[in-house]
Amino acid sequence: MKFILVIILLAVAWLGEAWGLMLTTGIAHRDWWPFVPLMGYHVALALTVPLVLLSTISAVAKGLIEAAK
């Protein structure tokens, strides 16, 4: 059950992180620098995959290290 909850939380975090990135680039484009290209949600999802994978791998490694102690 705990594993399923973690998977759901990772998916929600990934979607939220992509949404935040999309909004951030939109605000930067509109308010500060019009040369910043707008970003769609699908592009933001693709760009945030490495960040989510890195945080997942680091959390798993931390859990394994703590379990080995």
Helices and strands as residue ranges (DSSP letters): H 2-27, I 28-32, H 41-68
